[in-house]
Every structure is written in structure tokens, then in C-alpha cells.
């Protein structure tokens, strides 16, 4: 748990029908702060919070029709909710339920300590890596009852998930929370965002089928609802994972110096959308996760 002099932090996520990732999310952050600091927004009055959410701040919200601008409206709501919490919390951390923040164990500090050290910045951006299920090297399905990083060893760099997701001042995020109107980039040296969407091939296909059902029967294009990826076929998803098998994993430390420099050098203002964008990196090569991270989640 956080020490008495640690900042007052709220962790926030929104979820629907996703208890596997939600349980992981709750257990991860409940080890750092009291459960009353964990805010879970359920998308739909039909949702039944599982027993493992006991003690968390639970809010059931009505669903809105799936149509053009659906995810834009959702992120406008999430932005307003996070900004509202800043009225009572020093720091608000908002992520999708399949995104977990950890510090590099080599840094010797906890996530709460790292956030506290950077809290004079309006927002903190973690360095982002995406767990990739290398089915050629990891044939087994992931077991959510066991630590994930004892089963999955490979990531790629995807700067899209280097989000300004830790805030101390009011913010305006774009859809997905990938960018914001904060003009200064503070890319943390020790905080990592692990994106877990691609952690298991078969689970990914099942989730993709659900998304296909949501968007393919609409007159509106998937890109105008929640992003083009929602309309990708199972075959396209499988081919996406298979392309990472073309290269052997890179075994080196997690410093990512040139990637960090590219992210910083690419920092530019988009006056059309009134947001600041970072440099883009979407690697097709995978990196082996150092053993020191194994107990992170």
C-alpha cells in the first residue's frame, strides 16, 4: 500500500463483459492503493459486478446506441469524469482495462513513488510496450489464474499506447486517450504501460468476433464508431500475429533509447484537432521481457 505521504491517487477504468482483464486490473492496483481508490465504470445497467470488485467504487452507466461518434462520446465522458476526480484526488490514472502500468524493477521504486516524483507535471506519459502472443514460441493459452509475465515473454514497441494517462491537471483527451491538449511531454524513464490486447491468440479472436458483431451490422463505418480495427476479420488478426514470427526476438535490456528519442523528437501540435502528437513507432520486431519484470503482474 502507499505510504502516508504518497499522493492521493485514483485509478479509473471502464469495462463491459470483461471480467478476465478486470480482475487482473483490480488485483494489480489494489496492491498499491486502497480499493476505494479504484473507480470502475460499467457500460450497461445489465452488468453484474463480480465479487472481486468488492470495496471498489462501482458505477453502472446506461449504454448509448452504437453509431457514428460512439467512442468519441465515450472518451468525452471519461475525460470529464477524470477531470472531476481531480477535485478530490492529487492524481488520476485512467486506462483501458487491458492496460497495466508498472515500474522497471531496476529503478528500485514503486509505481506510486514514480507517480509522486513526477506529479509536478500536468501529465505523465509511460513508455508503451504491447505483449505479443508468439504462438511459435508460446503455444499454450494464457492462464489468467497465474502471473501473466510468467507465461508471456515478448513485446513490441507501440507508441500509440504511450498515453498521457496519468494526470494532475485537467486534460482533454482524444478518442482512445492516445493524445491530449497538454503541451508538454513528460515521458517517464521508469513507468511502462503494458498493453495486453494481444496476450492470447484464441481469446483475441473471440473478442474480435464480438466487435465484428457490433460494427458489421451498422450502416456506419467501423472507423467512425470506434476504429477500423473493430472490423478486422479473424484471418486478418491471425496474420497480424504471425508477421511477428518473421524475426527472432531481440534479447537486450529495456532501455529503448532510440525509440524514446524518436517519440520526443516527433512531438508536434495538431492545430486541426487541438492536440499534441508524439513520434510514431509501431515495431514489427519483438523484444524479450527481462526476467526482472516477471512478478509485475
C-alpha positions as CSV (number, residue, x, y, z in Angstrom):
1,X,0.0,0.0,0.0
2,X,1.0,3.6,-0.5
3,X,2.8,5.4,2.3
4,X,1.1,8.2,4.3
5,X,3.0,10.9,2.4
6,X,2.1,9.5,-1.0
7,X,-0.2,11.5,-3.3
8,X,-3.9,10.7,-3.2
9,X,-4.3,8.7,-6.4
10,X,-7.5,7.5,-8.2
11,X,-7.3,4.6,-10.7
12,X,-10.1,4.6,-13.3
13,X,-11.2,2.2,-16.0
14,X,-14.4,1.4,-18.0
15,X,-15.5,-2.1,-18.9
16,X,-18.2,-4.3,-20.3
17,X,-18.3,-8.1,-20.1
18,X,-14.6,-8.4,-19.5
19,X,-14.0,-10.0,-16.0
20,X,-10.7,-11.6,-17.0
21,X,-8.9,-8.4,-17.6
22,X,-10.9,-6.5,-14.9
23,X,-9.8,-9.0,-12.2
24,X,-6.2,-8.5,-13.3
25,X,-6.7,-4.7,-13.2
26,X,-8.3,-4.8,-9.8
27,X,-5.7,-7.1,-8.2
28,X,-2.8,-5.1,-9.7
29,X,-3.8,-1.7,-8.4
30,X,-5.4,-2.9,-5.1
31,X,-1.9,-4.0,-4.1
32,X,-0.8,-0.3,-4.3
33,X,-3.8,1.7,-3.0
34,X,-7.0,1.0,-1.0
35,X,-9.8,-0.4,-3.1
36,X,-11.9,2.7,-2.5
37,X,-9.4,4.5,-4.8
38,X,-10.3,2.2,-7.7
39,X,-13.1,3.5,-9.9
40,X,-14.8,1.1,-12.3
41,X,-17.4,2.3,-14.8
42,X,-19.6,-0.5,-16.1
43,X,-21.0,0.1,-19.5
44,X,-24.6,-1.0,-19.1
45,X,-27.2,-1.4,-16.3
46,X,-27.3,-5.1,-17.2
47,X,-23.7,-5.6,-15.9
48,X,-23.3,-7.6,-12.6
49,X,-20.0,-6.6,-10.8
50,X,-18.1,-9.8,-9.8
51,X,-17.3,-10.4,-6.1
52,X,-13.7,-9.5,-6.7
53,X,-14.7,-5.8,-7.2
54,X,-16.0,-5.6,-3.6
55,X,-14.7,-2.4,-2.0
56,X,-14.1,-0.6,-5.3
57,X,-16.1,2.4,-6.4
58,X,-18.6,0.9,-8.8
59,X,-20.8,2.9,-11.2
60,X,-23.3,1.3,-13.6
61,X,-24.0,3.5,-16.6
62,X,-26.6,3.3,-19.3
63,X,-25.4,2.1,-22.7
64,X,-25.7,4.5,-25.6
65,X,-26.5,3.4,-29.2
66,X,-23.6,2.2,-31.3
67,X,-23.4,4.7,-34.0
68,X,-21.1,7.3,-35.6
69,X,-19.0,9.0,-32.9
70,X,-19.8,6.4,-30.2
71,X,-16.3,6.1,-28.9
72,X,-15.7,9.9,-29.2
73,X,-18.6,10.5,-26.9
74,X,-17.4,7.8,-24.5
75,X,-14.0,9.5,-24.3
76,X,-15.6,12.9,-23.8
77,X,-17.4,11.3,-20.8
78,X,-14.2,9.7,-19.5
79,X,-12.3,13.0,-19.8
80,X,-15.0,14.8,-17.8
81,X,-15.0,12.1,-15.2
82,X,-11.3,12.1,-14.7
83,X,-11.2,15.9,-14.5
84,X,-13.9,15.8,-11.9
85,X,-12.0,13.4,-9.7
86,X,-9.1,15.9,-9.7
87,X,-11.3,18.0,-7.4
88,X,-10.7,15.4,-4.7
89,X,-7.5,13.5,-5.8
90,X,-4.0,14.7,-6.4
91,X,-3.5,12.3,-9.3
92,X,-5.9,10.4,-11.6
93,X,-4.8,7.5,-13.7
94,X,-7.2,6.4,-16.4
95,X,-6.6,3.4,-18.7
96,X,-8.4,0.8,-20.7
97,X,-8.9,-2.4,-18.7
98,X,-6.3,-4.2,-20.8
99,X,-3.5,-1.7,-20.0
100,X,-1.4,-2.0,-16.9
101,X,1.2,0.3,-15.5
102,X,4.4,-1.0,-13.9
103,X,7.8,0.5,-13.0
104,X,11.0,-1.1,-14.1
105,X,12.2,-3.2,-11.1
106,X,15.7,-2.0,-11.8
107,X,14.6,1.6,-10.9
108,X,14.1,0.4,-7.3
109,X,10.9,2.5,-6.9
110,X,7.2,1.6,-6.9
111,X,4.6,2.9,-9.3
112,X,3.2,5.2,-6.6
113,X,6.6,6.5,-5.8
114,X,7.3,7.1,-9.6
115,X,4.0,9.0,-9.9
116,X,4.8,11.0,-6.8
117,X,8.2,12.0,-8.3
118,X,6.6,13.3,-11.5
119,X,3.4,14.8,-10.0
120,X,4.6,18.4,-10.7
121,X,3.9,17.7,-14.4
122,X,0.4,18.2,-15.7
123,X,0.5,14.7,-17.1
124,X,2.9,11.7,-17.1
125,X,3.3,9.5,-20.2
126,X,4.6,5.9,-19.7
127,X,6.7,4.2,-22.3
128,X,4.5,1.6,-24.0
129,X,5.0,-2.0,-25.0
130,X,2.5,-4.4,-26.3
131,X,2.5,-8.1,-25.3
132,X,2.5,-10.2,-28.4
133,X,1.5,-13.9,-28.3
134,X,4.3,-15.5,-30.2
135,X,2.4,-18.7,-30.9
136,X,5.5,-20.2,-32.5
137,X,7.3,-19.9,-29.2
138,X,4.4,-20.0,-26.7
139,X,1.8,-22.5,-27.9
140,X,-0.2,-22.7,-24.7
141,X,-3.2,-20.5,-24.0
142,X,-2.7,-17.9,-21.2
143,X,-4.0,-18.9,-17.8
144,X,-5.4,-15.8,-16.0
145,X,-5.1,-17.6,-12.7
146,X,-1.3,-17.4,-13.0
147,X,1.1,-14.4,-13.4
148,X,0.9,-13.3,-17.0
149,X,4.6,-12.4,-17.3
150,X,5.5,-16.0,-16.3
151,X,3.7,-17.1,-19.4
152,X,4.2,-14.4,-22.0
153,X,7.8,-13.2,-22.7
154,X,7.6,-11.0,-25.8
155,X,6.5,-7.4,-26.6
156,X,6.7,-5.0,-29.4
157,X,7.0,-1.2,-29.1
158,X,3.9,0.7,-30.0
159,X,4.0,4.4,-29.2
160,X,0.2,4.7,-29.7
161,X,-0.1,3.4,-26.1
162,X,2.4,5.9,-24.7
163,X,-0.6,7.8,-23.5
164,X,-0.7,10.9,-21.2
165,X,-2.8,8.7,-18.9
166,X,-1.5,10.0,-15.5
167,X,-2.9,13.4,-14.9
168,X,-2.6,16.1,-12.2
169,X,-4.2,18.9,-14.1
170,X,-7.5,18.9,-16.2
171,X,-7.0,17.5,-19.6
172,X,-8.8,17.0,-22.9
173,X,-8.1,13.5,-24.4
174,X,-8.9,12.5,-27.9
175,X,-10.7,9.2,-28.7
176,X,-8.8,6.4,-27.0
177,X,-6.8,8.7,-24.8
178,X,-3.8,8.4,-27.1
179,X,-3.2,12.2,-27.3
180,X,-4.2,15.3,-25.4
181,X,-4.1,19.1,-25.3
182,X,-1.3,19.2,-22.7
183,X,1.6,21.0,-24.5
184,X,4.5,19.4,-22.6
185,X,5.6,15.8,-23.0
186,X,6.9,14.1,-19.8
187,X,7.9,10.6,-20.9
188,X,8.7,8.6,-17.8
189,X,12.1,6.9,-17.6
190,X,10.8,4.1,-15.4
191,X,7.0,3.7,-15.9
192,X,5.9,1.2,-18.5
193,X,2.4,0.6,-19.9
194,X,1.9,-3.0,-20.9
195,X,-0.9,-3.4,-23.4
196,X,-2.4,-6.8,-23.1
197,X,-4.9,-6.9,-26.1
198,X,-2.7,-9.5,-28.0
199,X,-1.8,-11.6,-24.9
200,X,-3.6,-14.7,-26.2
201,X,-4.5,-15.7,-29.8
202,X,-7.7,-17.5,-29.2
203,X,-9.0,-15.0,-26.7
204,X,-8.3,-12.3,-29.1
205,X,-10.2,-14.0,-31.9
206,X,-13.2,-14.4,-29.6
207,X,-13.1,-10.7,-28.6
208,X,-12.7,-9.7,-32.2
209,X,-15.8,-11.7,-33.2
210,X,-17.8,-9.8,-30.6
211,X,-16.6,-6.5,-32.0
212,X,-17.4,-7.6,-35.5
213,X,-21.0,-8.3,-34.4
214,X,-21.2,-4.8,-33.0
215,X,-20.0,-2.9,-36.1
216,X,-20.6,-5.0,-39.1
217,X,-24.4,-4.7,-38.9
218,X,-24.2,-0.9,-38.8
219,X,-24.6,1.4,-41.7
220,X,-21.7,3.5,-40.3
221,X,-18.1,2.5,-41.0
222,X,-16.2,0.9,-38.1
223,X,-13.6,3.7,-38.2
224,X,-16.4,6.2,-37.4
225,X,-17.6,4.2,-34.5
226,X,-14.5,3.0,-32.6
227,X,-11.7,2.5,-35.1
228,X,-11.0,0.4,-38.2
229,X,-9.6,-2.5,-36.2
230,X,-13.1,-3.4,-35.0
231,X,-14.0,-4.6,-38.4
232,X,-10.9,-6.8,-39.0
233,X,-11.6,-10.4,-39.7
234,X,-10.3,-13.3,-37.7
235,X,-7.9,-14.2,-40.5
236,X,-6.5,-10.6,-40.6
237,X,-6.0,-10.8,-36.8
238,X,-4.2,-14.1,-37.1
239,X,-2.0,-12.8,-39.9
240,X,-1.1,-9.8,-37.8
241,X,0.2,-12.0,-35.1
242,X,2.0,-14.3,-37.5
243,X,4.1,-11.4,-39.0
244,X,6.0,-11.1,-35.7
245,X,7.3,-14.6,-36.2
246,X,9.4,-13.5,-39.2
247,X,12.1,-12.2,-36.8
248,X,13.8,-13.8,-33.8
249,X,13.1,-11.9,-30.6
250,X,15.6,-9.3,-29.7
251,X,17.3,-10.0,-26.4
252,X,18.5,-6.8,-24.9
253,X,17.7,-4.6,-21.9
254,X,14.6,-2.5,-21.8
255,X,16.2,0.9,-22.3
256,X,14.7,1.6,-25.7
257,X,16.8,4.8,-26.0
258,X,16.4,5.5,-29.7
259,X,12.7,4.8,-29.5
260,X,12.3,7.2,-26.6
261,X,14.3,9.8,-28.6
262,X,12.0,9.4,-31.7
263,X,8.9,9.8,-29.5
264,X,10.3,13.0,-28.1
265,X,11.6,14.4,-31.4
266,X,8.2,13.8,-33.0
267,X,6.4,16.0,-30.5
268,X,4.2,18.3,-32.6
269,X,1.0,20.3,-32.4
270,X,-2.0,19.3,-34.4
271,X,-4.0,22.5,-34.8
272,X,-6.9,20.9,-36.6
273,X,-7.7,18.6,-33.6
274,X,-6.1,20.8,-30.9
275,X,-3.9,18.0,-29.6
276,X,-0.2,17.3,-29.2
277,X,1.2,14.2,-31.0
278,X,4.3,12.2,-30.3
279,X,6.6,10.4,-32.7
280,X,5.1,7.2,-34.1
281,X,6.7,3.8,-33.6
282,X,4.8,0.5,-34.4
283,X,7.5,-2.1,-34.4
284,X,7.2,-5.4,-36.2
285,X,10.1,-7.0,-34.2
286,X,9.6,-8.4,-30.7
287,X,11.7,-7.9,-27.6
288,X,12.2,-10.4,-24.9
289,X,10.9,-9.2,-21.5
290,X,13.8,-9.2,-18.9
291,X,13.3,-11.7,-16.1
292,X,13.2,-8.9,-13.5
293,X,9.7,-8.0,-14.7
294,X,8.3,-11.5,-14.2
295,X,6.5,-10.7,-10.9
296,X,5.0,-7.4,-12.1
297,X,1.6,-9.0,-12.9
